[in-house]
Amino acid sequence: MLEIVRAEYVADYRVRVRFNTGEEGIVDLREALWGPVFEPLKEPAAFRRFSVSDVLHTICWENGADLAPEFIRDRMTEQRTQQDRLIAVS
């Protein structure tokens, strides 16, 4: 089962995450903040107050919001691929 073992705030809506698989990277979660439970997290101060749940093994916030580790890894991978394409074109 995929788990986040560490997460730290970077800037804006970006978080550096490390998974139990050894994968690590930065993910921008700005576009994931939609819907009633995520609306309060659009406030940067609220977004920064996340932790890694010992039960869910993913990022969670005080208001009960959380994102599946698989979703976070997929977003991280997609964003990394997009950055690599931009670098290749330059």
GUSEFI-464646 format. One line per field, with one value per atom (N, C-alpha, C, O): residue in one letter; chain; atom name; z negated, y negated, x. Coordinates in nm, 2 decimals, padded with zeros to 4 digits. Atoms other than C-alpha are relative to their C-alpha. Example, Ala and Ser with C-alpha at 12.3 -4.5 7.8 and 13.67 -1.06 7.14 Angstrom:
<gufis>
code: (a_a_a_a_s_s_s_s) .
unit: (A_A_A_A_A_A_A_A) .
site: (N_CA_C_O_N_CA_C_O) .
z: (00.00_-00.78_00.00_-00.07_00.00_-00.71_-00.08_-00.09) .
y: (00.12_00.45_-00.12_-00.12_00.11_00.11_-00.11_-00.22) .
x: (00.09_01.23_00.09_00.19_-00.09_01.37_-00.08_-00.03) .
</gufis>
This chain:
<gufis>
code: (m_m_m_m_l_l_l_l_e_e_e_e_i_i_i_i_v_v_v_v_r_r_r_r_a_a_a_a_e_e_e_e_y_y_y_y_v_v_v_v_a_a_a_a_d_d_d_d_y_y_y_y_r_r_r_r_v_v_v_v_r_r_r_r_v_v_v_v_r_r_r_r_f_f_f_f_n_n_n_n_t_t_t_t_g_g_g_g_e_e_e_e_e_e_e_e_g_g_g_g_i_i_i_i_v_v_v_v_d_d_d_d_l_l_l_l_r_r_r_r_e_e_e_e_a_a_a_a_l_l_l_l_w_w_w_w_g_g_g_g_p_p_p_p_v_v_v_v_f_f_f_f_e_e_e_e_p_p_p_p_l_l_l_l_k_k_k_k_e_e_e_e_p_p_p_p_a_a_a_a_a_a_a_a_f_f_f_f_r_r_r_r_r_r_r_r_f_f_f_f_s_s_s_s_v_v_v_v_s_s_s_s_d_d_d_d_v_v_v_v_l_l_l_l_h_h_h_h_t_t_t_t_i_i_i_i_c_c_c_c_w_w_w_w_e_e_e_e_n_n_n_n_g_g_g_g_a_a_a_a_d_d_d_d_l_l_l_l_a_a_a_a_p_p_p_p_e_e_e_e_f_f_f_f_i_i_i_i_r_r_r_r_d_d_d_d_r_r_r_r_m_m_m_m_t_t_t_t_e_e_e_e_q_q_q_q_r_r_r_r_t_t_t_t_q_q_q_q_q_q_q_q_d_d_d_d_r_r_r_r_l_l_l_l_i_i_i_i_a_a_a_a_v_v_v_v_s_s_s_s) .
unit: (A_A_A_A_A_A_A_A_A_A_A_A_A_A_A_A_A_A_A_A_A_A_A_A_A_A_A_A_A_A_A_A_A_A_A_A_A_A_A_A_A_A_A_A_A_A_A_A_A_A_A_A_A_A_A_A_A_A_A_A_A_A_A_A_A_A_A_A_A_A_A_A_A_A_A_A_A_A_A_A_A_A_A_A_A_A_A_A_A_A_A_A_A_A_A_A_A_A_A_A_A_A_A_A_A_A_A_A_A_A_A_A_A_A_A_A_A_A_A_A_A_A_A_A_A_A_A_A_A_A_A_A_A_A_A_A_A_A_A_A_A_A_A_A_A_A_A_A_A_A_A_A_A_A_A_A_A_A_A_A_A_A_A_A_A_A_A_A_A_A_A_A_A_A_A_A_A_A_A_A_A_A_A_A_A_A_A_A_A_A_A_A_A_A_A_A_A_A_A_A_A_A_A_A_A_A_A_A_A_A_A_A_A_A_A_A_A_A_A_A_A_A_A_A_A_A_A_A_A_A_A_A_A_A_A_A_A_A_A_A_A_A_A_A_A_A_A_A_A_A_A_A_A_A_A_A_A_A_A_A_A_A_A_A_A_A_A_A_A_A_A_A_A_A_A_A_A_A_A_A_A_A_A_A_A_A_A_A_A_A_A_A_A_A_A_A_A_A_A_A_A_A_A_A_A_A_A_A_A_A_A_A_A_A_A_A_A_A_A_A_A_A_A_A_A_A_A_A_A_A_A_A_A_A_A_A_A_A_A_A_A_A_A_A_A_A_A_A_A_A_A_A_A_A_A_A_A_A_A_A) .
site: (N_CA_C_O_N_CA_C_O_N_CA_C_O_N_CA_C_O_N_CA_C_O_N_CA_C_O_N_CA_C_O_N_CA_C_O_N_CA_C_O_N_CA_C_O_N_CA_C_O_N_CA_C_O_N_CA_C_O_N_CA_C_O_N_CA_C_O_N_CA_C_O_N_CA_C_O_N_CA_C_O_N_CA_C_O_N_CA_C_O_N_CA_C_O_N_CA_C_O_N_CA_C_O_N_CA_C_O_N_CA_C_O_N_CA_C_O_N_CA_C_O_N_CA_C_O_N_CA_C_O_N_CA_C_O_N_CA_C_O_N_CA_C_O_N_CA_C_O_N_CA_C_O_N_CA_C_O_N_CA_C_O_N_CA_C_O_N_CA_C_O_N_CA_C_O_N_CA_C_O_N_CA_C_O_N_CA_C_O_N_CA_C_O_N_CA_C_O_N_CA_C_O_N_CA_C_O_N_CA_C_O_N_CA_C_O_N_CA_C_O_N_CA_C_O_N_CA_C_O_N_CA_C_O_N_CA_C_O_N_CA_C_O_N_CA_C_O_N_CA_C_O_N_CA_C_O_N_CA_C_O_N_CA_C_O_N_CA_C_O_N_CA_C_O_N_CA_C_O_N_CA_C_O_N_CA_C_O_N_CA_C_O_N_CA_C_O_N_CA_C_O_N_CA_C_O_N_CA_C_O_N_CA_C_O_N_CA_C_O_N_CA_C_O_N_CA_C_O_N_CA_C_O_N_CA_C_O_N_CA_C_O_N_CA_C_O_N_CA_C_O_N_CA_C_O_N_CA_C_O_N_CA_C_O_N_CA_C_O_N_CA_C_O_N_CA_C_O_N_CA_C_O_N_CA_C_O_N_CA_C_O_N_CA_C_O_N_CA_C_O_N_CA_C_O) .
z: (00.00_00.00_00.00_-00.08_-00.01_00.10_-00.12_-00.16_00.12_-00.20_00.01_00.07_00.01_-00.25_-00.14_-00.24_00.13_-00.52_-00.05_-00.17_00.04_-00.52_00.10_00.22_-00.09_-00.39_-00.07_-00.19_00.06_-00.43_00.10_00.22_-00.07_-00.31_00.08_00.02_-00.08_-00.03_00.02_-00.03_-00.03_00.09_00.07_00.13_-00.07_00.22_-00.04_-00.15_00.02_00.26_00.03_00.06_-00.03_00.31_-00.13_-00.23_00.11_00.08_00.05_00.15_-00.03_00.08_-00.07_-00.20_00.06_00.02_00.02_00.12_-00.01_-00.04_-00.03_-00.13_00.01_00.01_-00.06_-00.06_00.05_-00.15_00.11_00.07_-00.11_00.19_00.03_00.10_-00.02_00.17_00.10_00.11_-00.09_00.43_-00.08_-00.19_00.07_00.34_00.11_00.21_-00.10_00.51_-00.06_-00.17_00.04_00.50_00.09_00.21_-00.07_00.59_-00.03_-00.14_00.01_00.65_-00.01_00.08_00.03_00.50_00.02_-00.01_-00.02_00.60_00.07_00.03_-00.08_00.86_-00.07_-00.02_00.08_00.61_-00.10_-00.16_00.11_00.38_00.05_00.06_-00.04_00.50_-00.08_-00.12_00.08_00.32_-00.14_-00.18_00.13_-00.02_-00.10_-00.17_00.11_-00.24_00.03_-00.06_-00.04_-00.04_00.01_00.01_-00.02_00.00_-00.11_-00.07_00.10_-00.34_00.02_-00.03_-00.02_-00.23_00.11_00.13_-00.10_00.05_-00.07_-00.01_00.08_-00.23_-00.04_-00.10_00.01_-00.23_-00.15_-00.17_00.14_-00.61_-00.05_-00.12_00.03_-00.64_00.07_00.02_-00.08_-00.36_-00.07_-00.07_00.06_-00.54_-00.13_-00.16_00.12_-00.85_00.02_-00.04_-00.02_-00.72_-00.08_-00.14_00.07_-00.88_00.08_00.16_-00.06_-00.78_-00.10_-00.22_00.09_-00.94_-00.02_00.07_00.04_-01.13_00.04_00.05_-00.03_-01.04_00.15_00.21_-00.14_-00.68_00.09_00.20_-00.06_-00.59_00.13_00.23_-00.10_-00.38_-00.06_-00.18_00.05_-00.41_-00.04_00.03_00.04_-00.61_-00.07_-00.11_00.05_-00.74_-00.12_-00.14_00.13_-01.07_00.03_-00.06_-00.02_-00.90_00.05_00.09_-00.05_-00.80_00.14_00.19_-00.14_-00.44_00.01_-00.07_-00.03_-00.30_00.15_00.21_-00.14_00.04_00.00_-00.07_-00.01_00.13_00.04_00.13_-00.04_00.16_00.15_00.21_-00.15_00.51_00.08_00.18_-00.07_00.62_-00.01_00.09_00.02_00.48_00.09_00.15_-00.08_00.65_00.15_00.22_-00.14_00.98_00.04_00.15_-00.03_00.97_00.00_00.09_00.00_00.88_00.12_00.18_-00.12_01.17_00.12_00.21_-00.11_01.41_00.01_00.12_00.01_01.30_00.04_00.11_-00.03_01.33_00.15_00.21_-00.14_01.68_00.08_00.18_-00.06_01.78_00.00_00.10_00.01_01.65_00.09_00.15_-00.08_01.83_00.15_00.22_-00.14_02.16_00.03_00.13_-00.02_02.11_00.01_00.09_-00.01_02.05_00.13_00.19_-00.13_02.36_00.11_00.21_-00.11_02.58_00.00_00.10_00.01_02.45_00.07_00.06) .
y: (00.12_00.00_-00.12_-00.13_00.12_-00.34_-00.09_-00.11_00.09_-00.57_-00.12_-00.11_00.12_-00.92_00.01_00.03_-00.01_-00.90_-00.13_-00.15_00.13_-01.26_-00.11_-00.08_00.11_-01.59_-00.14_-00.15_00.13_-01.95_-00.11_-00.09_00.11_-02.28_-00.06_-00.08_00.06_-02.44_-00.15_-00.23_00.13_-02.75_00.00_00.10_00.01_-02.86_00.12_00.14_-00.12_-02.53_00.12_00.23_-00.10_-02.32_00.07_00.01_-00.08_-02.03_00.10_00.16_-00.10_-01.81_00.13_00.12_-00.12_-01.45_00.11_00.12_-00.13_-01.12_00.11_00.11_-00.12_-00.79_00.12_00.12_-00.12_-00.45_00.08_00.17_-00.07_-00.34_-00.06_-00.01_00.08_-00.59_-00.11_-00.19_00.11_-00.82_-00.13_-00.13_00.13_-01.18_-00.11_-00.10_00.11_-01.51_-00.11_-00.10_00.11_-01.83_00.00_00.02_00.00_-01.85_-00.13_-00.18_00.12_-02.16_00.04_00.10_-00.04_-02.10_-00.11_-00.09_00.11_-02.43_00.05_00.01_-00.04_-02.27_00.11_00.14_-00.10_-02.00_-00.06_00.01_00.06_-02.25_-00.05_-00.17_00.03_-02.24_00.08_00.19_-00.06_-02.15_-00.05_-00.11_00.06_-02.24_00.03_-00.07_-00.03_-02.06_-00.07_-00.09_00.06_-02.21_-00.15_-00.22_00.14_-02.56_-00.08_-00.18_00.07_-02.68_00.01_-00.08_-00.02_-02.55_-00.09_-00.10_00.10_-02.81_-00.12_-00.20_00.10_-03.04_00.06_00.16_-00.06_-02.99_00.04_00.14_-00.03_-03.00_00.13_00.21_-00.12_-02.72_00.12_00.23_-00.10_-02.52_00.05_00.17_-00.04_-02.52_00.09_00.15_-00.07_-02.36_00.15_00.19_-00.14_-02.00_00.08_00.04_-00.10_-01.69_00.13_00.14_-00.14_-01.33_00.08_00.10_-00.09_-01.11_00.13_00.20_-00.13_-00.81_00.11_00.23_-00.10_-00.64_00.01_00.12_00.00_-00.75_00.01_00.05_00.00_-00.77_-00.09_-00.06_00.10_-01.08_-00.14_-00.15_00.14_-01.46_-00.02_00.02_00.04_-01.58_-00.14_-00.18_00.13_-01.91_00.00_00.10_00.01_-02.02_00.01_00.06_00.00_-02.05_00.14_00.15_-00.13_-01.68_00.03_00.14_-00.03_-01.72_00.08_00.07_-00.07_-01.48_00.04_00.03_-00.04_-01.36_00.14_00.16_-00.13_-01.00_00.00_-00.08_00.00_-00.92_00.03_-00.02_-00.03_-00.78_-00.12_-00.14_00.12_-01.10_-00.10_-00.16_00.09_-01.30_00.05_-00.03_-00.05_-01.07_-00.02_-00.06_00.02_-01.09_-00.14_-00.17_00.14_-01.47_-00.04_-00.11_00.03_-01.48_00.05_-00.02_-00.06_-01.25_-00.08_-00.11_00.08_-01.45_-00.13_-00.18_00.13_-01.78_00.01_-00.07_-00.02_-01.64_00.02_-00.03_-00.03_-01.51_-00.13_-00.15_00.13_-01.85_-00.09_-00.15_00.08_-02.02_00.05_-00.03_-00.06_-01.78_-00.03_-00.06_00.04_-01.85_-00.14_-00.18_00.14_-02.22_-00.02_-00.10_00.01_-02.18_00.05_-00.01_-00.06_-01.96_-00.09_-00.10_00.09_-02.22_-00.13_-00.18_00.12_-02.51_00.00_-00.09) .
x: (00.08_00.00_00.09_00.18_-00.07_00.13_-00.03_-00.14_00.02_00.19_00.10_00.21_-00.09_00.34_00.06_-00.01_-00.07_00.60_00.06_00.09_-00.05_00.71_-00.06_-00.07_00.04_00.58_00.04_00.03_-00.04_00.70_-00.04_-00.03_00.04_00.57_00.12_00.22_-00.10_00.77_-00.03_00.04_00.04_00.59_-00.14_-00.17_00.13_00.25_-00.09_-00.12_00.08_00.06_00.09_00.03_-00.09_00.37_00.05_00.08_-00.04_00.47_00.10_00.08_-00.09_00.77_-00.04_-00.07_00.05_00.66_00.10_00.17_-00.08_00.84_-00.10_-00.17_00.09_00.66_00.08_00.20_-00.06_00.73_00.07_00.14_-00.07_00.85_00.14_00.22_-00.12_01.14_-00.01_00.08_00.03_00.99_-00.01_-00.06_00.00_01.03_-00.01_00.05_00.01_00.94_-00.09_-00.14_00.08_00.75_-00.13_-00.12_00.13_00.38_-00.07_-00.07_00.08_00.17_-00.15_-00.20_00.13_-00.17_-00.11_-00.23_00.10_-00.34_-00.12_-00.23_00.12_-00.57_-00.08_-00.19_00.08_-00.68_-00.09_-00.17_00.07_-00.83_-00.14_-00.16_00.13_-01.19_-00.10_-00.07_00.10_-01.51_-00.01_00.09_00.02_-01.65_00.11_00.15_-00.10_-01.39_00.14_00.22_-00.13_-01.09_-00.01_00.10_00.01_-01.23_00.08_00.15_-00.08_-01.08_00.15_00.22_-00.14_-00.74_00.06_00.18_-00.05_-00.72_00.06_00.14_-00.07_-00.61_00.14_00.14_-00.14_-00.23_00.03_00.10_-00.03_-00.21_-00.06_00.00_00.07_-00.46_00.06_00.07_-00.06_-00.30_00.13_00.15_-00.13_00.04_-00.02_00.08_00.02_-00.11_-00.04_-00.14_00.03_-00.11_00.09_00.19_-00.09_00.04_-00.02_-00.10_00.01_00.10_-00.08_-00.03_00.08_-00.17_00.06_00.10_-00.05_-00.05_-00.10_-00.06_00.11_-00.38_-00.02_-00.02_00.02_-00.43_00.12_00.12_-00.13_-00.06_00.00_00.05_00.00_-00.12_-00.01_-00.02_00.01_-00.14_-00.15_-00.24_00.14_-00.44_00.01_00.11_00.01_-00.56_-00.09_-00.17_00.08_-00.73_-00.15_-00.22_00.15_-01.07_-00.05_-00.16_00.04_-01.07_00.03_00.01_-00.03_-00.96_00.13_00.22_-00.12_-00.71_00.00_-00.10_-00.01_-00.58_00.07_00.16_-00.05_-00.51_00.15_00.19_-00.15_-00.13_00.01_00.10_-00.01_-00.20_-00.03_00.04_00.03_-00.35_00.12_00.15_-00.11_-00.06_00.12_00.18_-00.11_00.20_-00.03_00.06_00.03_00.01_00.02_00.07_-00.02_00.00_00.15_00.19_-00.15_00.37_00.06_00.15_-00.05_00.45_-00.04_00.05_00.05_00.24_00.07_00.11_-00.07_00.39_00.15_00.20_-00.14_00.74_00.02_00.11_00.00_00.67_-00.02_00.05_00.03_00.53_00.13_00.16_-00.13_00.85_00.11_00.18_-00.10_01.07_-00.02_00.07_00.03_00.89_00.03_00.09_-00.04_00.93_00.15_00.19_-00.15_01.30_00.05_00.14_-00.05_01.34_-00.03_00.05_00.04_01.16_00.09_00.12_-00.08_01.38_00.13_00.20) .
</gufis>
